[in-house]
Amino acid sequence: MLKKLNILFVSHGLDIKKIFNSLRGTVPYFKNLSKFRKQLADVNSPFTIKSLYPCLDDRYDSAGSLPLHYFHLDRYVASRIFVNNPHLHVDIGSRIDGFIAHLSVFRDVEVLDIREMNSEIPNVRYKQADLTSSDFPLADYCDSVSSLHAIEHFGLGRYGDPLDAEGHLKAIRNFHRMLKPGGRLYFAVPIGPLRIEYDAHRVFSVRYLLDIFSGMFELEKFSYISDDNRIFTDVELTQDKIANNLGCTYGCGIFELRKIRDGV
């Protein structure tokens, strides 16, 4: 109940945890401010405090906190693309400030997204595109595609996209269409019991995803990030693991797939 209440407040711009920790940090802030001013005077420092910029909750963060899923996901898939070294890699909807930043260090990447992007980034070419379009033009376009933590949003309207209950299915078909035969798809979405948490995202069961991929892709590698944000790479998918979604309620499944000739 408290978690759901916090989600409601965060969606309205109020982070209860941050507010609480900021209040906790107020007294230490002013104590330290007074002590530090005295130290500056004692050592005759050339620095002076010209303005106040309180960072009240930082003292309660853990060192090097890792955003749920993204840190492990972005670096792992970037490492796989580095190893496989495709001729032309295209990304759909992944994090610019994480995954794309990693890729652009060592290779060119083309980014497709329904949203505008005004920043110019070395080694990144951007095109605005709707991957749920029924007349998507790029057939047999590239030998490598990634879409990380993206299609769970397609068709929910969260990012100003048209409502489409099958937006995720249309996107996967277009991923297949874009790839040349034998091309690889690096695909990651939330995994757990099949559901929608509107309008944030879908959560996919592993069985549902494997059924969708059947006839279009063959699975080469499967990895996942658990509910407690640990990554497990190159995992064998047994029937028990598939049935219980590897014990995840809101984990992240990472699929490395290869396009087969048959398909939609």
C-alpha positions as CSV (number, residue, x, y, z in Angstrom):
1,M,0.0,0.0,0.0
2,L,2.8,2.4,0.9
3,K,4.6,1.6,-2.3
4,K,1.5,2.3,-4.4
5,L,1.0,5.5,-2.5
6,N,4.5,6.7,-3.2
7,I,4.1,5.9,-6.9
8,L,1.0,8.1,-6.9
9,F,2.9,10.9,-5.3
10,V,6.0,10.5,-7.6
11,S,3.7,10.7,-10.6
12,H,2.6,14.1,-9.3
13,G,6.2,15.3,-8.8
14,L,6.3,14.4,-5.1
15,D,9.0,11.9,-4.0
16,I,8.1,11.0,-0.4
17,K,11.4,9.3,0.3
18,K,13.3,12.3,-1.0
19,I,11.2,14.7,1.0
20,F,11.7,12.7,4.2
21,N,15.5,12.4,3.7
22,S,15.7,16.1,2.9
23,L,14.0,16.9,6.1
24,R,16.4,14.6,7.9
25,G,19.3,16.4,6.3
26,T,18.3,19.9,7.2
27,V,19.8,20.0,10.7
28,P,23.2,18.4,9.6
29,Y,23.3,20.8,6.7
30,F,23.2,24.0,8.9
31,K,25.5,22.5,11.5
32,N,28.1,21.7,8.7
33,L,27.6,25.1,7.1
34,S,28.5,26.8,10.4
35,K,31.5,24.6,11.0
36,F,32.8,24.9,7.4
37,R,32.6,28.7,7.5
38,K,34.7,28.7,10.6
39,Q,37.3,26.3,8.9
40,L,37.5,28.7,5.9
41,A,38.3,31.6,8.3
42,D,40.8,29.6,10.4
43,V,42.9,28.6,7.3
44,N,42.5,32.0,5.7
45,S,41.1,30.2,2.6
46,P,40.8,32.2,-0.7
47,F,37.4,30.5,-1.2
48,T,34.2,32.2,0.1
49,I,30.6,30.8,0.2
50,K,28.8,33.1,-2.3
51,S,25.5,31.2,-2.3
52,L,23.7,28.3,-0.8
53,Y,22.8,25.1,-2.8
54,P,21.5,22.6,-0.3
55,C,21.8,18.9,-1.3
56,L,19.9,17.6,1.7
57,D,19.2,13.9,0.9
58,D,22.5,12.9,-0.7
59,R,24.0,11.8,2.6
60,Y,21.5,9.0,2.8
61,D,22.2,7.5,-0.6
62,S,24.3,4.4,-1.0
63,A,27.7,4.8,-2.8
64,G,27.4,4.3,-6.6
65,S,23.7,3.5,-6.5
66,L,22.6,1.5,-9.6
67,P,19.3,2.4,-11.3
68,L,17.0,-0.6,-11.4
69,H,17.9,-2.8,-14.4
70,Y,19.5,-0.1,-16.5
71,F,23.1,-0.2,-15.3
72,H,23.5,-4.0,-15.7
73,L,21.4,-4.1,-18.8
74,D,23.1,-1.3,-20.7
75,R,26.7,-2.4,-20.1
76,Y,25.9,-6.1,-20.7
77,V,24.2,-5.6,-24.1
78,A,26.9,-3.1,-25.1
79,S,29.5,-5.7,-24.4
80,R,27.6,-8.3,-26.5
81,I,27.5,-5.9,-29.5
82,F,31.2,-5.2,-29.1
83,V,31.9,-8.9,-29.3
84,N,29.6,-9.5,-32.3
85,N,30.7,-6.3,-34.1
86,P,27.8,-6.0,-36.6
87,H,28.1,-4.0,-39.8
88,L,25.1,-1.7,-39.1
89,H,23.5,-1.5,-35.7
90,V,20.1,0.2,-35.2
91,D,18.6,0.9,-31.8
92,I,14.9,1.5,-31.0
93,G,14.0,3.5,-28.0
94,S,16.8,2.5,-25.6
95,R,18.3,5.0,-23.1
96,I,20.4,7.6,-24.7
97,D,22.3,8.5,-21.5
98,G,23.1,4.9,-20.8
99,F,23.1,2.2,-23.5
100,I,23.6,4.5,-26.5
101,A,26.3,6.4,-24.6
102,H,28.2,3.1,-24.2
103,L,27.8,2.1,-27.8
104,S,28.9,5.4,-29.2
105,V,32.2,5.1,-27.5
106,F,33.3,2.3,-29.8
107,R,31.0,2.3,-32.9
108,D,28.5,4.1,-35.0
109,V,24.8,3.5,-34.1
110,E,21.6,4.6,-35.7
111,V,18.8,5.5,-33.3
112,L,15.0,5.3,-34.2
113,D,12.5,6.8,-31.7
114,I,9.0,8.2,-31.9
115,R,10.2,11.2,-29.8
116,E,12.2,14.1,-31.0
117,M,15.9,14.3,-30.2
118,N,17.7,17.6,-30.6
119,S,21.1,16.8,-29.3
120,E,24.0,15.9,-31.6
121,I,26.1,13.0,-30.3
122,P,29.3,11.7,-32.0
123,N,28.8,8.4,-33.8
124,V,25.0,8.6,-33.3
125,R,22.6,9.1,-36.2
126,Y,19.0,9.8,-35.2
127,K,15.8,9.3,-37.2
128,Q,12.3,9.9,-35.9
129,A,10.1,6.8,-36.6
130,D,7.0,5.0,-35.4
131,L,7.9,1.3,-35.0
132,T,4.3,0.3,-34.7
133,S,3.5,1.6,-38.2
134,S,1.9,-1.1,-40.5
135,D,3.8,0.4,-43.5
136,F,7.2,0.6,-41.9
137,P,9.6,1.1,-44.8
138,L,12.9,-0.5,-43.7
139,A,13.0,-4.1,-44.9
140,D,16.2,-6.1,-44.7
141,Y,17.9,-2.9,-43.6
142,C,20.5,-4.0,-41.1
143,D,22.2,-7.0,-39.4
144,S,21.7,-5.9,-35.8
145,V,18.9,-4.3,-33.8
146,S,18.5,-3.5,-30.1
147,S,15.5,-2.4,-28.1
148,L,16.1,-2.3,-24.3
149,H,13.3,-1.5,-21.9
150,A,11.3,0.2,-24.7
151,I,8.4,-1.8,-26.2
152,E,6.6,-2.3,-22.9
153,H,5.6,1.4,-23.4
154,F,4.5,1.2,-27.1
155,G,0.8,2.0,-27.6
156,L,0.1,3.1,-24.0
157,G,0.2,6.8,-24.9
158,R,2.7,7.6,-22.2
159,Y,5.1,9.3,-24.6
160,G,2.4,10.9,-26.8
161,D,2.2,7.9,-29.0
162,P,-1.1,6.7,-30.4
163,L,-3.0,4.2,-28.2
164,D,-2.6,0.7,-29.6
165,A,-3.3,-2.4,-27.5
166,E,-1.0,-4.4,-29.9
167,G,1.7,-1.8,-30.2
168,H,4.3,-4.2,-28.8
169,L,3.4,-6.9,-31.3
170,K,3.6,-4.6,-34.3
171,A,7.0,-3.4,-33.1
172,I,8.4,-6.9,-32.8
173,R,7.2,-7.7,-36.3
174,N,9.0,-4.5,-37.6
175,F,12.2,-5.5,-35.8
176,H,12.0,-8.8,-37.7
177,R,11.3,-6.9,-41.0
178,M,14.3,-4.6,-40.5
179,L,16.8,-7.4,-40.0
180,K,18.5,-9.3,-42.7
181,P,18.3,-13.0,-42.5
182,G,20.5,-14.2,-39.7
183,G,20.6,-10.7,-38.1
184,R,20.6,-10.4,-34.3
185,L,18.0,-8.7,-32.1
186,Y,19.0,-7.7,-28.6
187,F,15.7,-7.3,-26.7
188,A,15.0,-6.5,-23.1
189,V,11.7,-5.9,-21.3
190,P,10.3,-6.3,-17.8
191,I,9.4,-9.9,-16.9
192,G,7.0,-11.3,-14.3
193,P,3.3,-12.3,-14.2
194,L,1.7,-10.9,-17.4
195,R,0.1,-7.6,-16.8
196,I,-0.2,-3.8,-17.6
197,E,0.5,-1.2,-15.0
198,Y,-1.2,1.7,-16.7
199,D,0.1,3.9,-18.2
200,A,3.7,3.1,-17.1
201,H,4.4,-0.2,-18.8
202,R,3.5,-3.8,-19.7
203,V,5.2,-6.7,-17.8
204,F,5.7,-9.8,-19.9
205,S,5.8,-13.4,-18.9
206,V,8.7,-15.4,-20.4
207,R,6.3,-17.9,-22.0
208,Y,4.4,-15.1,-23.7
209,L,7.6,-13.7,-25.2
210,L,8.9,-17.1,-26.4
211,D,5.6,-17.8,-28.1
212,I,5.8,-14.4,-29.9
213,F,9.3,-15.1,-31.0
214,S,8.5,-18.5,-32.4
215,G,8.7,-18.6,-36.2
216,M,10.5,-15.3,-36.4
217,F,13.6,-15.7,-34.2
218,E,15.6,-18.4,-32.5
219,L,17.0,-17.7,-29.1
220,E,20.8,-17.7,-28.9
221,K,21.3,-16.4,-25.3
222,F,19.1,-15.5,-22.4
223,S,20.1,-13.4,-19.4
224,Y,18.0,-11.7,-16.8
225,I,18.1,-9.2,-13.9
226,S,16.3,-10.3,-10.8
227,D,13.9,-8.4,-8.6
228,D,16.8,-7.5,-6.3
229,N,18.8,-6.0,-9.3
230,R,21.4,-8.8,-9.8
231,I,22.3,-9.9,-13.3
232,F,22.5,-13.5,-14.4
233,T,24.0,-14.1,-17.8
234,D,23.7,-17.0,-20.3
235,V,21.0,-18.8,-18.3
236,E,19.5,-22.1,-19.5
237,L,15.7,-21.6,-19.8
238,T,14.1,-24.8,-18.3
239,Q,10.4,-25.3,-18.3
240,D,10.3,-24.6,-14.5
241,K,12.1,-21.3,-15.0
242,I,9.9,-20.3,-17.8
243,A,6.7,-21.1,-15.9
244,N,7.7,-19.0,-12.8
245,N,9.4,-16.2,-14.8
246,L,12.7,-17.1,-13.0
247,G,11.1,-16.0,-9.8
248,C,10.7,-12.4,-11.0
249,T,7.7,-10.2,-10.2
250,Y,9.4,-7.2,-11.9
251,G,12.7,-8.4,-13.3
252,C,14.2,-7.8,-16.7
253,G,14.6,-10.4,-19.4
254,I,17.4,-10.0,-21.9
255,F,17.1,-12.0,-25.1
256,E,19.7,-12.3,-27.8
257,L,17.8,-13.6,-30.8
258,R,18.7,-14.4,-34.4
259,K,16.3,-13.8,-37.3
260,I,15.1,-16.9,-39.1
261,R,13.8,-16.8,-42.7
262,D,10.3,-17.9,-41.8
263,G,8.1,-15.4,-40.0
264,V,5.6,-12.6,-40.2
